[in-house]
């Protein structure tokens, strides 16, 4: 390993990297859709579950008038960019950071899931998609992290 934290040929499972890219893209699109509808002042159409309105109009849907979905979109974008940057540079430190960063998404999604379940008592299908994508990203992130050479 060089001082920059990369190897000439890192032995990282590229399938996991591409899976992470795909999942982060899905999460980004989901969160971006919610962000756009928030700023347009419209509610998204919920066809799978009923309760999106209650969740998205709750006091937990925004922090200082910034939709929580925007933070989610930025999170998914950061994961996406990090994984693509690794493919370009092969720097293992980028991959370590991204892999461990998926913990943030898991914790945030767990918190918002708790709010839907216990406090708001309603479900938002787009929030459930985000919960699933962040959980899958965490699993992929931990699989990637475990496969990395120890420093």
N, C-alpha and C positions, 0 to 999 in steps of 0.2 A: 504494500500500500504506500502511496506517496503522501507527502505532507498535506496535500489538498484533500485527502480523504477519498481518493478514487483508485480503482484498479484498472489495469490495461483491459482485462476482460472479466468484469464482475460476473459472478455466477448467480445471477438473480433470475428467478422464473419470470420470463417476459409475459407469460399468460396472465400471471397475477397483476403485473403492471397494466396491461391492456384492460383487464377486468376492472381494476381500480379507476382507470380513465373512463370507461363506459359508465360505471356506477356514479362517479362524480359528475359526469355530464347529465345523467338523468336527474340527479339531485339538484344540479344547477338550473336545469330547465324548469323543474317543479317549483323551486323557490323563486326563480325569476318571474314565473307566471303569477305567483301570489303577490310579489312586489309590484308588478305592473298593475294588477287589478286594484291594489291598495291605493296607489297614486292616482289611478283613474276614478277612484271613488265608487267602484262597482264590486259586487260580490261574485266570486267565481261560481260557475254552475256545479253543484254537487249532485252527481247522479248515482253514486254507489252508497253513500251513507247520508243521513240527514243530521245536520248540526253544524255544518260549516259556518253558517251565518253566526251562530252563537259563539263559536270559537274565534272567528276572524273579527268579530265586533267586540270581543271581550277586552278588558283592560290589559290583558297579557299579550295582545297581538302586536303592540308597538311599545317602544321605549323612547320617550321624548319625541313622539310623532315619527319615529323611524320604525318601519315595520320589521318585526323579528325576521320575517322572510328575507329581507335584504341582508341581514347578517348571515343567514343560511346560504344565500346565493354567493356571498363573498367567501364563505368557508369552502363550499364546493368548488368554487373557481380556484382558490388557493391549492386545494388538493390536486385538481386537474393540472394546473400550471406546474406544480411541483413534480408530478409524475412525468409530464412531457419533458420538463427540464432534465430529469434524470435520464430519459431516453436519449436526449441530445448530448449530455455531458458525461454520463456514467459516473457521476460523483455520488458515492455512497452516503455521504453526509446529508445530501438532499433527500435521499430515500429514507434515511433514518428519521429525519425531521418530519417528513410527510407521514410516515408510518405511525409515529408517536402522536402526531397531530390529529389523527383520526379519533383519539380519545376525547378530544374537545367536542367533536360532533356527537359522539355517543352520549356523553354527559348531558349536553344541551338537549338532545332528543329525548333522553330519559326524563329530564325535568319537564319538558313540554308534554310528554306523554302522561306524566303524573298529573299535570294541571288539567288536561283534557278529561282524564279518568276520574279524578277525585274532586277537583275544584269547580271546573266548568260543567262537568257532566254532559259533555257533547263530544262528537267526533268530527274531525275534518279529514276527508279522504286525502287531501294534498299533504296534510301534516303526517298522516300515516305513511304515505309514500316517502316522505323525508325521514321518518323514523326507520323505515326499512332500508333506505339507501345508506343512512349513516351507520346503521348496525352492520350492514354488509361491508361498508368501507372499513369499519373497525376490524372486522374479521379478516378481510384481505390485508389490511395494514399490519395486523399482528402476524399473519402468515409470512408476509414479506420481511418484517422485522426479524422474525425467528430464523429466516433463511440467510440473513446477512452475516458476513464474517464478524467475529467478535473483535472489538478494538482493545 
